[in-house]
Amino acid sequence: MKYNRRRFLAGSTATILGTGHLPARSATIDDIPIIDCHIHLFDANRPQGAPYKGGRSFAGGVALPSMYANIAKPLGIVGVIQVDASPWVEDNLWVLQTIQQEPLMVGTIGNLRPEKPEFGEYLARYAKNPLFRGIRYGNLWGYDLPGQVDNPQFIDGLKLLAQHDLVLETANQNIALLQAAVRVNDKVPGLRIVLDHLPAFDPAPENVTQYQAVLKEISQRKNIWTKLSEIVHPRRPLTTPPFVVRGLAAHRDRLDMLMNYFGENRVVFGSDWPNAVGISEVPDTVGLVREYFSGKSRAAAEKFFWKNSVAVYKWIKRTPEQPSLP
């Protein structure tokens, strides 16, 4: 598919609000089990509180596996990976202890800093737990991946991550972060990298050519993946309440573009619960991607909804409902 700037911008400038109702879907893929590769867990009621308490529409400051299970299981979500919601090193243990009690949870992407001298010790400790599937390092918590790529100690830490067969995720994409992912891949080619929330990145018109260039480069990197998460997201400039465009029609071109670059083998599903509460509820998110993938082969849908997650995260099955590769 030849991708052009006009179609790209169409996905960023649509102004028709959808209803938010689930669209009609083909029954041919609704039975495919889903692994949700992106939720957040936290408990602000702990004595120490929590550095993140959910999106602006999420009340209570508590997000636990049992709460998400009640939403997820009726939708056919059979496995879930938690992604870091705290820079506190002790919260890696809190998450592992929390998800151990819920078999729906098949892993966590933690928060450790490869540039720190204690990284190797912490990584060796957490990597012993099969639920620990990697770390996230991107544009959050004041971290600077582009600035760290030339730090030998940071790269040595990422080499340790690769030796443990774990994943590096990046978040809150921009051109510099995408370029940094390419540079990391150059230096640690065996490390699997997952780009979070790429559908939510709206490059300025003057940056579209640069964006397409880095995506073209990424398309040739077999160890760089992306989550088709935050498809429905607040449009810039940010307002209160946020301006949100719902419905597949407004987002199809962007999904087509990302599928063209990453192919059906390097995309995974993520709901972004509870950060997405008030923007795109989990049933709406599942409905949108089911509608989109109903226009593709069943094999492509199976890869997106669960098979690719096994390949990139190498999570371990905990319940009979969770699928596994032959």
C-alpha positions in Angstrom: 0.0 0.0 0.0 1.4 3.4 -0.9 1.0 5.7 1.9 0.6 9.5 1.3 0.6 12.6 3.4 -3.0 13.5 2.6 -4.3 10.2 3.9 -2.0 10.5 7.0 -3.4 13.9 7.9 -6.9 12.8 7.4 -6.6 10.6 10.4 -5.4 13.5 12.4 -8.0 16.1 11.4 -11.3 14.3 11.4 -13.9 16.2 13.3 -16.9 14.0 13.3 -17.7 12.6 16.7 -18.8 9.0 16.8 -21.4 7.5 19.1 -19.1 5.3 21.1 -21.5 2.3 20.5 -20.0 -1.1 19.6 -20.2 -1.5 15.8 -21.6 -4.6 14.1 -18.9 -7.2 13.8 -18.2 -10.3 11.9 -18.7 -13.4 14.0 -15.7 -15.0 12.3 -13.2 -13.5 14.7 -15.2 -12.9 17.9 -14.1 -16.3 19.2 -10.4 -15.5 19.0 -9.0 -15.2 22.5 -7.4 -11.8 23.4 -4.2 -11.0 25.3 -4.3 -7.4 26.5 -0.7 -6.2 26.5 -1.3 -2.9 28.2 -3.0 -2.1 31.5 -1.8 -0.3 34.6 -2.1 -1.3 38.3 -1.8 0.9 41.3 -3.2 1.5 44.8 -3.2 5.1 46.0 -4.7 3.9 49.3 -1.4 2.3 50.4 0.3 4.2 53.2 2.9 5.4 50.7 0.3 6.3 48.1 1.0 5.9 44.4 2.8 8.2 41.9 0.1 7.5 39.2 -3.6 7.3 40.0 -5.2 6.8 36.6 -6.5 9.1 33.8 -8.5 12.2 34.5 -11.8 10.3 34.3 -10.8 7.4 36.5 -11.9 7.9 40.1 -10.7 6.2 43.3 -7.0 5.9 42.7 -7.1 2.1 42.8 -6.7 -0.3 39.9 -6.4 -4.0 40.7 -6.5 -7.2 38.7 -9.9 -8.2 40.0 -11.4 -4.9 38.9 -10.1 -5.4 35.4 -11.0 -9.1 35.3 -14.7 -8.1 35.7 -14.5 -6.0 32.6 -12.2 -8.2 30.5 -13.5 -11.7 30.8 -16.9 -11.1 29.2 -15.1 -9.6 26.2 -12.9 -12.7 25.6 -9.8 -11.3 27.1 -8.0 -14.3 28.7 -4.6 -12.9 29.6 -3.2 -9.5 30.6 0.2 -7.9 30.8 0.6 -5.0 33.2 2.8 -2.1 32.3 4.8 0.1 34.7 2.8 2.9 36.4 5.5 3.8 39.0 9.2 4.8 39.0 9.6 3.5 42.5 11.8 0.4 42.4 9.8 -1.3 45.2 6.7 -1.2 43.1 8.1 -3.9 40.8 7.7 -6.3 43.8 4.3 -4.9 44.7 3.0 -5.6 41.1 4.5 -9.1 41.1 2.9 -9.9 44.4 -0.4 -8.4 43.2 -0.6 -10.2 39.9 0.5 -13.5 41.3 -2.9 -13.8 42.9 -4.8 -13.4 39.6 -4.1 -16.1 36.9 -5.6 -13.8 34.3 -2.4 -11.8 34.6 0.4 -13.3 32.5 3.1 -10.7 33.0 4.4 -7.3 33.9 6.6 -4.7 32.3 8.5 -3.2 35.2 10.5 -0.1 35.8 14.3 -0.4 36.2 16.9 2.1 35.0 19.7 0.5 32.9 22.0 3.4 33.5 22.1 2.9 37.3 24.9 0.8 38.8 22.4 -1.4 40.7 20.5 -2.3 37.5 22.2 -5.7 37.0 21.5 -6.8 40.6 17.8 -5.7 40.4 17.3 -7.3 37.0 18.8 -10.6 38.1 16.5 -10.7 41.1 13.3 -9.8 39.2 14.0 -11.9 36.2 13.8 -15.0 38.3 10.0 -14.5 38.4 8.5 -15.7 35.1 5.9 -12.9 35.4 8.5 -10.3 35.0 8.7 -9.7 31.2 10.8 -6.6 30.8 11.0 -2.9 31.5 9.7 0.4 30.1 11.9 3.4 29.4 10.6 6.4 27.5 9.1 9.8 27.7 7.8 9.6 31.3 9.2 9.9 34.8 11.8 12.3 33.4 13.6 9.5 31.6 15.6 10.4 28.4 16.1 7.4 26.1 17.5 9.5 23.2 20.1 11.0 25.6 21.0 7.6 27.1 21.6 5.7 23.8 25.2 7.0 23.8 25.8 6.0 27.4 27.9 2.8 27.5 26.5 1.8 30.9 23.0 2.2 29.7 23.7 0.0 26.6 25.4 -2.6 28.8 22.2 -2.7 30.9 20.1 -3.3 27.8 22.5 -6.1 26.8 21.8 -7.7 30.1 18.1 -7.3 29.5 18.5 -9.1 26.1 20.5 -11.8 27.8 17.6 -12.4 30.1 15.4 -12.7 27.1 13.2 -9.8 28.2 11.6 -6.8 26.5 12.3 -3.0 26.4 9.1 -0.9 25.9 9.1 2.8 25.1 6.2 5.2 25.8 4.8 8.6 24.7 6.2 8.5 21.2 7.8 11.3 19.3 10.3 11.4 16.4 13.3 11.5 18.7 12.1 8.5 20.7 11.4 6.5 17.6 14.8 7.3 16.3 16.3 6.3 19.6 14.6 2.9 19.3 16.4 2.4 16.0 19.7 3.3 17.5 19.1 0.9 20.4 18.3 -1.8 17.9 21.6 -1.1 16.1 23.5 -1.5 19.4 21.6 -4.4 20.9 20.0 -6.2 17.9 18.9 -9.1 19.9 16.7 -7.0 22.2 13.0 -7.1 21.5 11.6 -3.5 21.6 7.9 -2.6 21.8 6.7 0.9 20.9 3.7 1.8 23.1 0.7 3.8 21.8 2.0 4.6 18.4 -1.5 5.3 17.0 -1.8 8.2 19.4 1.3 10.0 18.0 0.0 12.9 15.9 3.1 14.4 14.2 3.0 18.1 13.2 2.6 18.6 9.4 6.2 19.7 9.1 7.3 16.4 10.7 5.3 14.0 8.6 8.2 13.3 6.2 10.6 12.6 9.0 8.0 10.4 10.7 7.5 8.3 7.5 11.3 8.0 7.2 11.8 6.6 10.7 8.8 4.2 10.2 10.3 3.0 7.0 13.5 2.3 8.8 11.7 0.5 11.6 9.7 -1.6 9.1 13.0 -3.3 8.3 13.8 -4.1 12.0 12.3 -7.5 12.9 12.8 -6.9 16.6 10.8 -3.6 16.9 7.1 -4.1 17.5 4.2 -1.8 18.3 1.0 -1.8 20.2 -2.1 -0.7 18.4 -3.2 1.0 21.6 -4.6 4.5 22.3 -6.2 4.4 18.8 -8.9 6.7 20.1 -7.1 9.5 22.0 -7.6 13.2 22.8 -6.8 15.4 19.9 -4.4 18.4 20.3 -4.6 21.0 21.4 -5.7 19.3 24.6 -9.0 20.7 26.0 -11.2 20.1 29.0 -13.2 17.9 28.4 -10.9 16.3 25.8 -11.9 16.3 22.1 -12.2 12.7 21.0 -13.1 11.3 17.7 -14.6 7.8 17.9 -15.5 5.1 15.4 -13.3 3.2 13.0 -13.8 5.5 10.0 -11.7 8.2 11.6 -8.8 5.9 12.4 -8.7 3.4 9.6 -6.1 5.2 7.5 -3.7 5.4 10.4 -4.2 1.7 11.3 -3.7 0.8 7.6 -0.5 2.9 7.6 0.9 1.2 10.8 0.0 -2.2 9.5 1.8 -1.4 6.3 5.0 -0.6 8.1 4.9 -3.3 10.9 3.1 -6.1 9.0 0.8 -8.6 10.7 3.6 -10.2 12.7 4.7 -7.2 14.8 1.5 -5.7 16.2 -0.2 -6.5 19.5 -3.4 -5.4 21.3 -3.5 -3.1 24.3 -6.5 -1.5 26.0 -4.6 1.1 28.2 -7.0 0.5 31.1 -7.6 2.5 33.3 -5.7 5.4 31.6 -8.2 5.3 28.8 -11.3 5.5 31.0 -13.5 8.3 29.7 -11.7 8.2 26.3 -12.2 4.7 25.1 -13.7 2.1 27.4 -12.4 -1.4 27.1 -15.5 -2.8 25.3 -15.3 0.1 22.8 -11.6 -0.5 22.2 -12.1 -4.2 21.7 -15.1 -3.5 19.4 -13.1 -1.1 17.2 -10.1 -3.5 16.6 -12.4 -6.4 16.1 -14.2 -4.4 13.4 -10.9 -3.5 11.8 -9.5 -7.0 11.8 -12.8 -8.5 10.6 -11.6 -7.1 7.2 -8.4 -9.1 7.3 -7.7 -12.8 7.4 -8.4 -14.8 10.5 -4.7 -15.6 10.6 -3.8 -11.9 10.8 -6.4 -11.4 13.6 -5.1 -14.3 15.6 -1.6 -12.8 15.4 -2.8 -9.4 16.6 -5.0 -10.6 19.4 -2.7 -13.2 20.9 -0.1 -15.0 18.9 2.3 -12.0 18.5 2.1 -11.4 22.2 3.5 -14.9 22.9 6.3 -14.2 20.4 7.4 -10.9 21.8 6.7 -11.3 25.5 7.2 -15.1 25.8 4.6 -15.1 28.6 3.7 -18.4 30.4 0.3 -19.8 30.2 -1.5 -19.9 33.6 -5.1 -21.0 32.8 -6.7 -23.5 30.4 -8.3 -20.6 28.6 -5.0 -19.0 27.7 -3.8 -20.2 24.2 -0.3 -21.3 23.4 1.7 -21.7 20.3 2.4 -25.3 19.0 
